[in-house]
Amino acid sequence: MPKPTAAANATPMPVTTRRAFLKAGGALGTVAALAVPVVALPKAEAAEHPDAELLRLGAEFERNLVLLKAEMERNAPVRERYARAVERRRGDLNREPFDNFVKRRVVVEHDDAIDREDTFFNAMDALAERIREKPATGVAGLAVKARVAAYDSHILLKPDNHPDLQEWDNQCLLSFFREVERMAKEATHV
């Protein structure tokens, strides 16, 4: 009888096509490198793990975070065009009524982009609230909560999380979050 491998017992990843994976990776650019993998436990251990529900919510959180970042990346040019239009309008305050400005395509496009992002943010916030309410019993659950805290403090939504580009307080928080995640990864290998 063949001996089951750890890969055979691993929790399955979401089903995706190569095309969808490449499209998401291309849309994210450098953002994809910021996603930290969630600790994956074998199926048998995941069911018995005291933080199993937190780990499940954490995996869902990570999937949604990647989608949110992709949407933000997709909307970046729209936000840029809107900022340029607002800047140009400052010089035209006496020549163009505000109603005409609001009816411009760039404003409507910007508002639509913000509405789409808000849908993602609302889903993320609801999921983050569920994670915050659930107590962690071990370091793996604590790592999930650390990721949510990083999201809540907007560190995960920065365009580049490189420590040299972060303010001091964000560097400290990010360092703490990464240390908790490192401990959780090491704990799964013990």
C-alpha positions in Angstrom: 0.0 0.0 0.0 1.5 3.4 -1.0 2.3 5.8 1.7 0.4 9.1 1.4 2.6 12.1 0.9 2.2 15.5 2.5 1.2 16.9 -0.9 -1.6 14.5 -1.2 -2.9 15.6 2.2 -2.5 19.3 1.6 -5.4 21.7 1.5 -6.3 22.3 -2.2 -5.6 25.7 -3.7 -8.4 27.5 -5.4 -8.9 26.2 -9.0 -7.6 28.7 -11.5 -6.5 28.6 -15.1 -3.1 29.4 -16.3 -4.5 32.3 -18.3 -6.3 33.7 -15.2 -3.1 33.3 -13.1 -0.9 35.1 -15.7 -3.6 37.8 -16.2 -3.7 38.5 -12.4 0.1 38.4 -12.2 0.4 40.9 -15.0 -2.3 43.2 -13.6 -0.6 43.2 -10.2 2.9 43.9 -11.4 5.0 44.3 -8.3 2.0 44.0 -6.0 2.0 40.3 -6.5 5.3 40.0 -4.7 3.8 41.6 -1.6 1.3 38.7 -0.9 2.6 36.6 1.9 1.5 33.0 1.7 -0.8 31.7 4.3 0.4 28.8 6.4 -1.0 25.6 4.8 -1.6 22.6 7.0 -2.3 19.1 5.7 -6.1 18.3 5.6 -6.0 15.9 8.6 -4.1 18.5 10.7 -6.2 21.4 9.6 -9.4 19.8 10.8 -7.8 19.2 14.2 -6.0 22.5 14.5 -7.4 24.8 17.2 -7.1 27.8 14.8 -8.6 25.9 11.8 -11.4 28.4 11.4 -9.0 31.4 11.6 -6.7 29.7 9.1 -9.7 29.2 6.7 -10.7 32.8 7.1 -7.1 33.9 6.6 -6.8 32.0 3.3 -10.1 33.7 2.2 -8.7 37.0 3.4 -5.5 36.5 1.3 -7.4 35.7 -1.9 -9.6 38.7 -1.4 -6.6 40.9 -0.7 -5.0 39.9 -4.0 -8.2 40.7 -5.8 -8.5 44.1 -4.1 -4.9 45.0 -5.0 -5.5 44.0 -8.6 -8.6 46.3 -8.7 -6.6 49.1 -7.2 -3.8 48.6 -9.7 -6.3 48.5 -12.5 -7.9 51.8 -11.3 -4.6 53.6 -10.8 -4.6 55.3 -14.2 -8.2 56.4 -13.7 -7.3 58.0 -10.3 -4.3 59.7 -12.0 -6.4 61.1 -14.8 -8.9 62.4 -12.3 -6.2 64.1 -10.2 -4.8 65.8 -13.4 -8.4 67.0 -14.3 -8.9 68.4 -10.8 -5.5 70.2 -11.0 -6.4 71.6 -14.4 -9.8 72.7 -13.2 -8.3 74.8 -10.3 -7.1 77.3 -12.9 -10.5 77.2 -14.7 -12.7 77.9 -11.6 -14.3 81.0 -13.1 -14.8 79.6 -16.6 -16.5 76.2 -16.0 -19.5 75.6 -13.7 -19.0 72.7 -11.3 -21.9 70.8 -12.8 -20.1 70.6 -16.1 -17.0 69.3 -14.4 -18.9 66.6 -12.6 -20.5 65.5 -15.9 -17.1 65.0 -17.5 -16.2 61.4 -18.5 -13.1 61.3 -16.3 -15.2 62.1 -13.2 -17.8 59.5 -14.0 -15.1 56.9 -14.7 -13.3 57.8 -11.5 -16.6 57.5 -9.5 -17.3 54.1 -11.1 -13.7 52.9 -10.2 -14.2 54.1 -6.6 -17.5 52.3 -6.4 -15.9 49.0 -7.6 -13.1 49.4 -5.1 -15.6 50.1 -2.3 -17.3 46.8 -3.0 -13.9 45.0 -2.5 -13.2 47.1 0.6 -16.6 46.4 2.2 -16.0 42.6 1.6 -12.5 42.8 3.1 -13.7 44.8 6.1 -16.5 42.3 6.8 -14.0 39.5 6.6 -11.5 41.3 8.8 -14.2 41.9 11.4 -14.9 38.1 11.5 -11.2 37.4 11.9 -10.8 40.1 14.7 -13.8 38.5 16.6 -12.3 35.0 16.6 -9.7 34.4 19.3 -6.4 32.9 18.3 -5.1 29.9 20.3 -1.7 29.5 18.6 0.9 31.3 16.6 -0.7 30.3 13.3 -4.0 32.0 14.3 -2.0 35.0 15.6 -0.3 35.3 12.2 -3.7 35.5 10.5 -4.6 38.3 13.0 -1.3 40.0 12.3 -2.1 40.1 8.6 -5.5 41.7 9.3 -3.8 44.2 11.6 -1.4 45.1 8.7 -4.4 45.5 6.4 -6.2 47.6 9.0 -3.2 49.9 9.4 -3.0 50.2 5.5 0.5 48.8 5.4 -0.6 46.0 3.0 -2.1 48.5 0.6 1.0 50.6 0.1 2.3 50.4 -3.5 5.7 49.2 -2.3 6.3 47.7 1.1 10.1 47.9 0.9 11.2 48.9 4.4 13.3 51.9 3.2 10.2 53.4 1.7 8.1 53.1 4.8 7.7 55.6 7.6 9.4 54.6 10.9 6.2 53.5 12.6 5.1 51.5 9.6 8.6 49.9 9.5 8.2 48.8 13.1 4.7 47.4 12.6 5.7 45.6 9.4 8.7 44.1 11.1 6.5 42.8 13.9 3.9 41.4 11.5 6.6 39.6 9.5 8.2 38.2 12.6 4.8 36.7 13.7 4.4 35.2 10.2 7.9 33.8 10.3 7.2 32.2 13.7 4.0 30.7 12.3 5.8 29.2 9.3 8.5 27.7 11.6 5.9 26.3 13.9 4.3 24.3 11.0 7.7 22.7 10.2 8.4 21.5 13.8 
